[in-house]
Amino acid sequence: MTSQDSPSPFEAPSTPAASTPAVVNERDANPQYVLPLLVRLERATPPARTDALETSARAVLTLLADPRVTEPDGEWAERVTAWEDARIRKVVRRARGGEWRKAGELPGITVQGAEAEVRVFPPVPLDGWPKELAKLQVSGTDLDDPAEPPAPAAGVPVLWLNPELEMSAGKTMAQTGHAAQLAWWRLDDTQRKEWAEAGFPLAVRTATLAAWAELTASDLPLVRDAGFTEIAPGLTVALEGGERYCPVGRLRRP
């Protein structure tokens, strides 16, 4: 995932200073980590798709704001730094019943949505997943919305999905996590604190074709997927900031 001006996917640099080929190659040469995300998917009570997408984004933000990450001597700070110094990878797996309970014993943070539950873990080496997570399924995670999601609440940032893409819920959850991370990087400490104290309110919606064209022609943060799974390389999410929280820019409205 990258911001709009980076030539590489966000599994890559997302700041202008990190967008040269030399820096991209350096990041590829660094030890590679992945951020595990786990969605609870019980057969009888699966969460709504939009709820899961929003909860995944908030889970990433919750980890980034945790003192174990933000404090210089924090337990997870070194691993998060190493993860951000390489390609930014996120992988969403699913669990239910005993699998979910066992995964909950690993260090991490569980974030609750309206019904969705997503647990985020500190980054792990690309080939060093804990056995409790490595055995869980990653592909084919899909969810539906029982009804059309309402208009986003006033004042909150909106993560706009590319209307021309079809992605599984798991893949899309990783993309909304990427967008949330781009937002976090653009905020100062005061803005981060205000957003965190409010519980990271945000919305995920699918843009219309016309709106998507406007969003991607703007200077708003854009997520570009590497194209390793499910879809070809390209833009997946555009982030429009909120008027109250996460002020990273908005489209000019008529």
C-alpha positions in Angstrom: 0.0 0.0 0.0 1.3 3.4 -0.7 0.2 7.0 -0.7 -0.7 8.5 -4.0 2.8 9.7 -4.9 4.7 6.5 -4.2 5.5 4.2 -7.2 5.3 1.0 -5.2 2.5 -0.9 -3.5 1.7 -0.4 0.2 3.4 -3.3 0.9 6.0 -0.5 0.4 6.8 3.1 1.1 4.0 5.5 1.8 5.8 8.8 2.3 7.3 11.0 -0.4 10.8 10.6 1.1 10.5 6.9 0.8 9.3 6.8 -2.8 12.6 6.5 -4.7 13.6 3.1 -6.2 16.7 3.0 -4.0 14.6 3.3 -0.9 12.1 0.7 -2.2 14.9 -1.7 -2.8 16.3 -1.0 0.7 12.9 -1.8 2.2 12.8 -5.1 0.3 16.2 -6.0 1.7 15.1 -5.4 5.3 13.7 -8.3 7.3 10.0 -8.7 6.3 7.2 -8.8 8.8 3.4 -9.1 8.6 0.6 -7.8 10.8 -1.8 -10.6 11.7 -5.5 -9.8 12.0 -8.1 -12.4 13.0 -11.8 -12.0 12.5 -14.2 -14.1 14.6 -16.5 -15.9 12.2 -19.0 -18.2 14.0 -21.2 -20.2 11.6 -24.5 -19.1 13.2 -23.6 -15.5 13.8 -21.3 -14.0 11.2 -20.9 -10.2 11.4 -22.1 -7.9 8.7 -19.4 -7.1 6.1 -19.2 -3.3 6.6 -19.0 -3.8 10.4 -16.1 -6.2 9.9 -14.3 -3.8 7.5 -14.7 -0.9 9.9 -13.6 -3.0 12.9 -10.5 -4.1 11.1 -9.5 -0.5 10.4 -10.0 0.4 14.0 -8.0 -2.6 15.1 -5.0 -1.4 13.2 -5.3 2.1 14.7 -5.8 0.7 18.2 -2.5 -1.2 17.9 -0.6 1.8 16.5 -1.9 3.9 19.4 -1.1 1.4 22.1 1.6 2.4 24.6 3.3 -0.9 23.9 4.0 0.5 20.4 4.2 4.3 21.1 6.6 4.2 24.1 10.3 3.9 23.1 10.7 0.9 25.4 7.3 -0.5 24.6 7.0 -4.3 24.3 6.0 -4.1 20.7 7.7 -1.0 19.6 10.8 -2.6 18.0 8.7 -5.1 16.0 6.3 -2.4 14.7 9.3 -0.3 13.6 10.8 -3.3 11.8 7.5 -3.9 10.1 7.1 -0.3 9.0 10.7 -0.3 7.7 9.9 -3.1 5.3 6.9 -3.7 3.0 3.7 -3.1 5.0 1.9 -6.4 4.9 -1.4 -7.3 6.7 -3.0 -10.8 6.5 -6.5 -11.5 7.8 -7.4 -15.0 8.9 -10.6 -16.3 10.4 -11.4 -18.4 13.5 -14.4 -19.6 15.5 -15.0 -21.5 18.7 -11.9 -23.1 20.3 -9.6 -21.6 17.6 -10.7 -18.1 18.5 -10.3 -18.8 22.2 -6.7 -20.2 21.7 -5.8 -17.3 19.5 -7.0 -14.9 22.3 -4.4 -16.3 24.6 -1.6 -14.8 22.4 -0.5 -11.2 23.0 -2.8 -8.9 21.0 -5.8 -6.6 21.2 -9.4 -7.5 20.5 -11.5 -4.7 19.0 -15.3 -5.0 19.1 -17.6 -3.5 16.4 -21.4 -3.5 16.4 -21.2 -7.3 16.2 -17.8 -8.0 14.6 -14.8 -9.0 16.7 -11.3 -8.5 15.3 -8.1 -9.3 17.1 -4.9 -7.7 16.0 -1.5 -9.1 17.0 2.0 -7.4 17.0 3.9 -8.0 13.7 5.5 -11.4 13.2 8.3 -12.4 10.8 6.8 -13.3 7.4 7.9 -17.0 7.9 7.4 -17.0 11.7 3.7 -17.1 12.4 2.7 -18.6 15.8 1.3 -22.1 15.2 -2.1 -21.0 16.7 -2.4 -18.5 13.8 -0.5 -20.3 11.0 -3.1 -23.1 10.9 -6.1 -20.8 10.5 -7.6 -20.3 7.1 -6.9 -17.1 5.2 -8.6 -17.4 1.8 -12.3 -17.3 1.0 -13.4 -15.2 4.0 -16.6 -13.5 2.8 -19.4 -11.7 4.4 -22.6 -9.8 3.4 -24.5 -6.8 4.6 -28.1 -7.6 5.5 -29.1 -4.1 4.4 -27.6 -1.1 2.6 -25.3 0.7 5.1 -26.6 4.1 6.1 -24.8 7.4 5.2 -21.6 7.9 7.2 -22.0 9.8 10.4 -21.2 13.5 10.3 -17.6 14.5 11.0 -16.0 11.1 10.6 -13.4 10.0 8.0 -14.6 7.7 5.3 -12.6 4.9 3.7 -14.0 4.7 0.1 -13.7 1.4 -1.6 -13.0 1.1 -5.3 -16.4 0.3 -6.9 -14.8 -1.6 -9.8 -13.2 -4.2 -7.6 -14.6 -7.5 -6.2 -12.6 -8.6 -3.2 -13.3 -11.1 -0.4 -14.1 -9.7 3.0 -10.7 -10.8 4.3 -8.8 -9.0 1.5 -10.9 -5.9 1.9 -10.3 -5.9 5.6 -6.6 -5.7 5.0 -7.2 -2.8 2.6 -9.2 -0.8 5.1 -6.4 -1.5 7.6 -3.9 0.0 5.1 -6.1 3.1 4.7 -6.4 3.6 8.4 -2.6 3.4 8.7 -2.1 6.0 6.0 -4.4 8.2 8.0 -2.5 7.7 11.2 0.8 8.6 9.5 -0.6 11.9 8.3 -1.9 13.1 11.7 0.0 14.9 14.4 0.1 13.8 18.1 -2.9 16.0 19.1 -5.0 14.7 16.2 -4.1 11.1 17.0 -5.0 11.5 20.7 -8.4 13.1 19.9 -9.3 10.4 17.5 -8.1 7.6 19.8 -10.0 9.0 22.8 -13.2 9.0 20.7 -12.7 5.3 19.8 -11.5 5.9 16.3 -14.8 6.6 14.7 -14.8 6.0 10.9 -16.9 4.6 8.1 -16.3 2.3 5.2 -18.4 2.7 2.1 -18.2 1.9 -1.6 -17.8 4.9 -3.8 -19.9 5.5 -6.9 -18.0 5.5 -10.2 -18.2 9.3 -10.4 -17.0 9.8 -6.9 -14.2 7.3 -7.3 -12.9 9.3 -10.3 -12.9 12.5 -8.2 -11.3 10.8 -5.2 -8.4 9.3 -7.1 -7.8 12.6 -9.0 -7.4 14.4 -5.6 -4.4 14.6 -3.3 -6.2 12.4 -0.7 -4.4 9.3 0.7 -4.8 6.3 -1.7 -4.1 2.6 -1.1 -2.4 0.8 -3.9 -2.4 -3.0 -3.6 0.6 -5.0 -4.7 -1.6 -7.4 -6.7 -0.2 -10.6 -5.1 -3.6 -12.0 -4.3 -7.1 -11.8 -5.7 -6.7 -8.6 -7.8 -4.4 -7.0 -10.2 -2.1 -4.2 -8.9 -4.0 -0.9 -8.5 -5.9 1.4 -6.3 -8.3 -0.1 -3.7 -9.2 2.6 -1.1 -9.4 6.4 -1.0 -9.4 8.1 2.4 -11.5 11.2 2.9 -10.8 12.9 6.2 -13.5 13.9 8.7 -14.4 17.4 9.7 -14.2 16.4 13.4 -11.7 13.5 13.4 -8.8 12.6 11.2 -8.6 15.9 9.1 -6.5 14.6 6.2 -8.4 16.4 3.5 -11.8 16.2 1.8 -13.2 16.6 -1.6 -14.6 20.0 -2.4 -18.3 19.7 -2.4 -20.7 21.8 -4.4 
